[in-house]
Amino acid sequence: MIAKEELLLLKTKILPQGADSILDFLAARHQQVELTHIVLENVPLLIIGRHGMIARIPAAGSVQKVSKPDEILSRLRSFFNRQDVLYLFVNLPDLPVPSEVTELLREVQKRDNEKERLRQQIDEALSARDKELFIRATNELNRLQSEQNQPVVKSRRFQI
């Protein structure tokens, strides 16, 4: 069984057309979905890749292959009426992260590391009963936290 959140997390990747509604449908029935890292034979299987999807769903005594989102959803509806397990194979690339976002994440991580360093320094100053170091580290930590709480407005023009 796959966690509902894990299925919905797939929506943050580059999806083929129609995969959004299929992932929502699967999330509602996540107890009957198993994630696989290899393409299995002779089992109910849905493969989601960057350029499309293909499902091998048993119906009327044989395994039928379908690749159009509407047909897949229809077959999945009838499939989940039974208590069978559907195997899901996913081969999707991550969404590209803009450089501005990566830069912002680095800055946030750097600030967080600095705050953690200051907290450790405060703990060490308390253990050593070093009042001067304690005051310096506390003031620096307070300054960092007050900077973080103030809104930062930067005007940038991005040219494409």
Phi and psi in degrees as GROMACS dihedral restraints (atoms count N, CA, C in turn):
[ dihedral_restraints ]
;  ai    aj    ak    al  type     phi  dphi    fc
    3     4     5     6     1  -107.2    20    10
    4     5     6     7     1   145.7    20    10
    6     7     8     9     1   -71.9    20    10
    7     8     9    10     1   143.1    20    10
    9    10    11    12     1   -56.9    20    10
   10    11    12    13     1   -41.2    20    10
   12    13    14    15     1   -63.2    20    10
   13    14    15    16     1   -36.6    20    10
   15    16    17    18     1   -66.5    20    10
   16    17    18    19     1   -38.2    20    10
   18    19    20    21     1   -65.6    20    10
   19    20    21    22     1   -44.2    20    10
   21    22    23    24     1   -69.7    20    10
   22    23    24    25     1   -26.1    20    10
   24    25    26    27     1   -64.9    20    10
   25    26    27    28     1   -26.2    20    10
   27    28    29    30     1   -62.4    20    10
   28    29    30    31     1   -21.3    20    10
   30    31    32    33     1   -71.5    20    10
   31    32    33    34     1    -7.4    20    10
   33    34    35    36     1   -89.2    20    10
   34    35    36    37     1     4.2    20    10
   36    37    38    39     1  -103.7    20    10
   37    38    39    40     1   174.1    20    10
   39    40    41    42     1   -77.3    20    10
   40    41    42    43     1   111.5    20    10
   42    43    44    45     1  -103.3    20    10
   43    44    45    46     1   149.9    20    10
   45    46    47    48     1   -74.7    20    10
   46    47    48    49     1   165.8    20    10
   48    49    50    51     1   -59.6    20    10
   49    50    51    52     1   132.5    20    10
   51    52    53    54     1    87.6    20    10
   52    53    54    55     1    -7.2    20    10
   54    55    56    57     1   -72.3    20    10
   55    56    57    58     1   -26.4    20    10
   57    58    59    60     1   -56.2    20    10
   58    59    60    61     1   -51.4    20    10
   60    61    62    63     1   -67.4    20    10
   61    62    63    64     1   -33.9    20    10
   63    64    65    66     1   -69.0    20    10
   64    65    66    67     1   -40.2    20    10
   66    67    68    69     1   -65.6    20    10
   67    68    69    70     1   -38.4    20    10
   69    70    71    72     1   -62.0    20    10
   70    71    72    73     1   -43.2    20    10
   72    73    74    75     1   -61.6    20    10
   73    74    75    76     1   -45.9    20    10
   75    76    77    78     1   -65.2    20    10
   76    77    78    79     1   -35.8    20    10
   78    79    80    81     1   -62.1    20    10
   79    80    81    82     1   -34.0    20    10
   81    82    83    84     1   -71.8    20    10
   82    83    84    85     1   -18.6    20    10
   84    85    86    87     1  -122.6    20    10
   85    86    87    88     1    32.4    20    10
   87    88    89    90     1   -59.5    20    10
   88    89    90    91     1   -20.0    20    10
   90    91    92    93     1   -67.3    20    10
   91    92    93    94     1   -19.9    20    10
   93    94    95    96     1  -107.5    20    10
   94    95    96    97     1    13.0    20    10
   96    97    98    99     1  -116.3    20    10
   97    98    99   100     1   133.4    20    10
   99   100   101   102     1  -123.8    20    10
  100   101   102   103     1   128.0    20    10
  102   103   104   105     1   -80.3    20    10
  103   104   105   106     1   136.3    20    10
  105   106   107   108     1  -128.4    20    10
  106   107   108   109     1   150.0    20    10
  108   109   110   111     1  -104.4    20    10
  109   110   111   112     1     2.6    20    10
  111   112   113   114     1  -133.1    20    10
  112   113   114   115     1   153.2    20    10
  114   115   116   117     1   -79.8    20    10
  115   116   117   118     1   116.9    20    10
  117   118   119   120     1   -92.0    20    10
  118   119   120   121     1   151.8    20    10
  120   121   122   123     1  -103.2    20    10
  121   122   123   124     1   151.8    20    10
  123   124   125   126     1    59.9    20    10
  124   125   126   127     1    28.8    20    10
  126   127   128   129     1  -134.0    20    10
  127   128   129   130     1   156.2    20    10
  129   130   131   132     1   -62.7    20    10
  130   131   132   133     1   123.7    20    10
  132   133   134   135     1  -140.7    20    10
  133   134   135   136     1   138.7    20    10
  135   136   137   138     1  -121.6    20    10
  136   137   138   139     1   125.7    20    10
  138   139   140   141     1  -110.5    20    10
  139   140   141   142     1   124.1    20    10
  141   142   143   144     1  -116.5    20    10
  142   143   144   145     1   118.6    20    10
  144   145   146   147     1  -124.0    20    10
  145   146   147   148     1   174.8    20    10
  147   148   149   150     1   -59.0    20    10
  148   149   150   151     1   -37.7    20    10
  150   151   152   153     1  -103.1    20    10
  151   152   153   154     1     5.7    20    10
  153   154   155   156     1   162.5    20    10
  154   155   156   157     1  -175.8    20    10
  156   157   158   159     1  -133.8    20    10
  157   158   159   160     1   154.3    20    10
  159   160   161   162     1  -144.8    20    10
  160   161   162   163     1   136.7    20    10
  162   163   164   165     1  -122.2    20    10
  163   164   165   166     1   138.3    20    10
  165   166   167   168     1  -115.1    20    10
  166   167   168   169     1   101.2    20    10
  168   169   170   171     1  -118.8    20    10
  169   170   171   172     1   128.3    20    10
  171   172   173   174     1   -70.1    20    10
  172   173   174   175     1   133.2    20    10
  174   175   176   177     1  -155.2    20    10
  175   176   177   178     1   137.0    20    10
  177   178   179   180     1    54.4    20    10
  178   179   180   181     1    39.6    20    10
  180   181   182   183     1    82.9    20    10
  181   182   183   184     1    -0.6    20    10
  183   184   185   186     1  -138.0    20    10
  184   185   186   187     1   163.1    20    10
  186   187   188   189     1   -89.5    20    10
  187   188   189   190     1   125.5    20    10
  189   190   191   192     1  -111.6    20    10
  190   191   192   193     1   137.4    20    10
  192   193   194   195     1  -100.5    20    10
  193   194   195   196     1   131.2    20    10
  195   196   197   198     1  -135.1    20    10
  196   197   198   199     1   149.9    20    10
  198   199   200   201     1  -132.3    20    10
  199   200   201   202     1   -10.1    20    10
  201   202   203   204     1   -84.6    20    10
  202   203   204   205     1   136.8    20    10
  204   205   206   207     1   -53.1    20    10
  205   206   207   208     1   -41.7    20    10
  207   208   209   210     1   -65.1    20    10
  208   209   210   211     1   -41.4    20    10
  210   211   212   213     1   -67.1    20    10
  211   212   213   214     1   -40.1    20    10
  213   214   215   216     1   -61.3    20    10
  214   215   216   217     1   -47.1    20    10
  216   217   218   219     1   -61.7    20    10
  217   218   219   220     1   -41.5    20    10
  219   220   221   222     1   -62.7    20    10
  220   221   222   223     1   -46.3    20    10
  222   223   224   225     1   -65.1    20    10
  223   224   225   226     1   -38.2    20    10
  225   226   227   228     1   -65.5    20    10
  226   227   228   229     1   -38.2    20    10
  228   229   230   231     1   -58.5    20    10
  229   230   231   232     1   -47.4    20    10
  231   232   233   234     1   -70.7    20    10
  232   233   234   235     1   -34.2    20    10
  234   235   236   237     1   -63.6    20    10
  235   236   237   238     1   -44.0    20    10
  237   238   239   240     1   -75.4    20    10
  238   239   240   241     1    -5.4    20    10
  240   241   242   243     1   -66.7    20    10
  241   242   243   244     1   -29.4    20    10
  243   244   245   246     1   -85.4    20    10
  244   245   246   247     1   171.5    20    10
  246   247   248   249     1   -99.8    20    10
  247   248   249   250     1    36.1    20    10
  249   250   251   252     1   -83.3    20    10
  250   251   252   253     1   167.5    20    10
  252   253   254   255     1  -103.8    20    10
  253   254   255   256     1   134.0    20    10
  255   256   257   258     1  -101.6    20    10
  256   257   258   259     1   131.0    20    10
  258   259   260   261     1   -94.2    20    10
  259   260   261   262     1   138.6    20    10
  261   262   263   264     1  -120.7    20    10
  262   263   264   265     1   121.9    20    10
  264   265   266   267     1  -112.2    20    10
  265   266   267   268     1   124.5    20    10
  267   268   269   270     1  -120.4    20    10
  268   269   270   271     1   130.2    20    10
  270   271   272   273     1  -134.4    20    10
  271   272   273   274     1    79.2    20    10
  273   274   275   276     1  -122.7    20    10
  274   275   276   277     1   136.0    20    10
  276   277   278   279     1   -78.0    20    10
  277   278   279   280     1   154.8    20    10
  279   280   281   282     1   -71.5    20    10
  280   281   282   283     1   154.6    20    10
  282   283   284   285     1   -67.3    20    10
  283   284   285   286     1   140.0    20    10
  285   286   287   288     1   -67.4    20    10
  286   287   288   289     1   135.7    20    10
  288   289   290   291     1   -95.8    20    10
  289   290   291   292     1   123.8    20    10
  291   292   293   294     1   -59.7    20    10
  292   293   294   295     1   148.8    20    10
  294   295   296   297     1   -61.2    20    10
  295   296   297   298     1   -31.5    20    10
  297   298   299   300     1   -63.4    20    10
  298   299   300   301     1   -39.0    20    10
  300   301   302   303     1   -68.9    20    10
  301   302   303   304     1   -43.0    20    10
  303   304   305   306     1   -60.5    20    10
  304   305   306   307     1   -42.5    20    10
  306   307   308   309     1   -63.1    20    10
  307   308   309   310     1   -43.7    20    10
  309   310   311   312     1   -63.1    20    10
  310   311   312   313     1   -41.7    20    10
  312   313   314   315     1   -63.2    20    10
  313   314   315   316     1   -38.4    20    10
  315   316   317   318     1   -63.4    20    10
  316   317   318   319     1   -42.6    20    10
  318   319   320   321     1   -63.1    20    10
  319   320   321   322     1   -43.1    20    10
  321   322   323   324     1   -63.8    20    10
  322   323   324   325     1   -43.1    20    10
  324   325   326   327     1   -62.8    20    10
  325   326   327   328     1   -40.6    20    10
  327   328   329   330     1   -63.4    20    10
  328   329   330   331     1   -44.6    20    10
  330   331   332   333     1   -63.3    20    10
  331   332   333   334     1   -41.4    20    10
  333   334   335   336     1   -64.3    20    10
  334   335   336   337     1   -42.1    20    10
  336   337   338   339     1   -62.0    20    10
  337   338   339   340     1   -40.8    20    10
  339   340   341   342     1   -64.6    20    10
  340   341   342   343     1   -41.8    20    10
  342   343   344   345     1   -64.1    20    10
  343   344   345   346     1   -40.8    20    10
  345   346   347   348     1   -64.7    20    10
  346   347   348   349     1   -39.6    20    10
  348   349   350   351     1   -61.9    20    10
  349   350   351   352     1   -42.5    20    10
  351   352   353   354     1   -66.2    20    10
  352   353   354   355     1   -37.9    20    10
  354   355   356   357     1   -63.0    20    10
  355   356   357   358     1   -41.2    20    10
  357   358   359   360     1   -64.7    20    10
  358   359   360   361     1   -38.9    20    10
  360   361   362   363     1   -64.3    20    10
  361   362   363   364     1   -38.7    20    10
  363   364   365   366     1   -63.9    20    10
  364   365   366   367     1   -44.3    20    10
  366   367   368   369     1   -60.6    20    10
  367   368   369   370     1   -43.0    20    10
  369   370   371   372     1   -64.8    20    10
  370   371   372   373     1   -39.9    20    10
  372   373   374   375     1   -64.6    20    10
  373   374   375   376     1   -38.9    20    10
  375   376   377   378     1   -65.6    20    10
  376   377   378   379     1   -42.3    20    10
  378   379   380   381     1   -64.2    20    10
  379   380   381   382     1   -38.6    20    10
  381   382   383   384     1   -87.7    20    10
  382   383   384   385     1    -4.2    20    10
  384   385   386   387     1    57.4    20    10
  385   386   387   388     1    41.4    20    10
  387   388   389   390     1   -97.4    20    10
  388   389   390   391     1    95.4    20    10
  390   391   392   393     1   -64.4    20    10
  391   392   393   394     1   -41.4    20    10
  393   394   395   396     1   -63.2    20    10
  394   395   396   397     1   -46.7    20    10
  396   397   398   399     1   -64.7    20    10
  397   398   399   400     1   -39.4    20    10
  399   400   401   402     1   -60.4    20    10
  400   401   402   403     1   -47.2    20    10
  402   403   404   405     1   -65.0    20    10
  403   404   405   406     1   -44.5    20    10
  405   406   407   408     1   -60.0    20    10
  406   407   408   409     1   -48.4    20    10
  408   409   410   411     1   -67.5    20    10
  409   410   411   412     1   -38.7    20    10
  411   412   413   414     1   -65.4    20    10
  412   413   414   415     1   -44.3    20    10
  414   415   416   417     1   -62.3    20    10
  415   416   417   418     1   -41.4    20    10
  417   418   419   420     1   -65.6    20    10
  418   419   420   421     1   -42.0    20    10
  420   421   422   423     1   -63.8    20    10
  421   422   423   424     1   -43.4    20    10
  423   424   425   426     1   -62.0    20    10
  424   425   426   427     1   -39.2    20    10
  426   427   428   429     1   -63.6    20    10
  427   428   429   430     1   -45.1    20    10
  429   430   431   432     1   -62.2    20    10
  430   431   432   433     1   -41.4    20    10
  432   433   434   435     1   -69.3    20    10
  433   434   435   436     1   -35.9    20    10
  435   436   437   438     1   -70.6    20    10
  436   437   438   439     1   -35.2    20    10
  438   439   440   441     1   -63.7    20    10
  439   440   441   442     1   -38.5    20    10
  441   442   443   444     1   -68.0    20    10
  442   443   444   445     1   -33.1    20    10
  444   445   446   447     1   -80.5    20    10
  445   446   447   448     1   -14.0    20    10
  447   448   449   450     1   -87.4    20    10
  448   449   450   451     1   136.4    20    10
  450   451   452   453     1   -67.2    20    10
  451   452   453   454     1   136.9    20    10
  453   454   455   456     1  -107.3    20    10
  454   455   456   457     1   121.3    20    10
  456   457   458   459     1  -114.2    20    10
  457   458   459   460     1   116.2    20    10
  459   460   461   462     1  -120.2    20    10
  460   461   462   463     1   131.4    20    10
  462   463   464   465     1   -97.8    20    10
  463   464   465   466     1   119.1    20    10
  465   466   467   468     1  -131.2    20    10
  466   467   468   469     1   141.3    20    10
  468   469   470   471     1  -110.3    20    10
  469   470   471   472     1   123.9    20    10
  471   472   473   474     1   -99.2    20    10
  472   473   474   475     1   127.5    20    10
  474   475   476   477     1  -103.6    20    10
  475   476   477   478     1   137.5    20    10
